[in-house]
Amino acid sequence: MKHCTRRGFLSKGVMTVAGGVMSQTITQSEPHAHLAGKRPVFVSTWNFGQTANEASLRKFEAGGSILDAVEEGIRLTESDQSNASVGDGGKPNAAGKVQLDACIMHGPGAKAGSVGGIEDIAHPISVARAVMEKTPHVMLVGEGAKKFALEQGFTAKNLLTSKQRKEWRNWRREKRKMEAGKDNHDTIALVGLAKDGTLAGGCSTSGLAYKMPGRVGDSPILGSGLYVDNEIGAAGATGVGENIMRFCGSFMVVEYMRQGLTPEEACAETIRRIARLDGRPIEDLHINFIALDKKGRFGAAGTGQGFPYAVTYPGYSDVLQSKALSRKHIGSEGGNDPIEDQLK
Ligand code: SD4
């Protein structure tokens, strides 16, 4: 399997050989490669999504379900203490406490589970799955979510590393305002498609760094940070949650795929629509989406420079650069929204 950083990807040639398999690195100059349709396939946010995808694929190839595979990939990222935006080692809130958000969704039956603002539990994605499978509810938050996790056998752990404690203390001393779009957010959203067409997805984050205690973002909100529709496809989000959850961003992406847009077009059209409704320049929104449809086609779009996202299927694994949208893209390219046009 081929591994490459975004930097490496951007600077190298198009053809690569991985484990004896000739795989084609997909660039924006090859607009049709992402439409080939592969099964199984895993798509996730950011560079670190690549190792998560690969863990997902291993789990799937070892006989796990697509849901098991999604959970496994996200657990890997949650365990990585060097990742300061997901799970153990995530940046804390303004009070110095790590509060985690996560959700999981299984296409068949549209089953879902979610936790918001959970503390001291390293794998919120697995707690979200337990909420889905072992309770009549969809979402648990705060103390109740932690109590449920402990009852289910999860162990409590202090998730604040000494590095993050030191940075938080500096932040508090300097009263620095975290600048949105810098290194203060990087959620993992990971969606997968099985050979038989079953879809699943998950999303996990420590949320915006130094957020207000109790603040919950888009990531655990079904339809915002993640959505899976087993007839159509799946989508996930990363970025400033406040600019995603007001618009049911991931649900919107899936609905654009239902209307016939490709995954990449669906992500881009969602960003354009959010920007029109919000009124601020696209670059100021800091939102990014990944999408995967039922045929195995995938794509992504983000504001400003866009963002890296990972794609993995048997014999291929790489980090790609999303479509990038800036203020010159605010209008719908190609009249994708006839209903809106009629209402004008
Ligand atoms: C949040 N959407 O809590 C998350 C943060 C994030 O990439 O995605 N970062 O708002």
Boltz pocket constraint, residues with backbone or C-beta under 6 A from the ligand:
constraints:
  - pocket:
      binder: B
      contacts: [[A, 85], [A, 184], [A, 185], [A, 186], [A, 187], [A, 205], [A, 206], [A, 207], [A, 208], [A, 216], [A, 217], [A, 218], [A, 219], [A, 237], [A, 238], [A, 239], [A, 240], [A, 241], [A, 242]]
      max_distance: 6.0
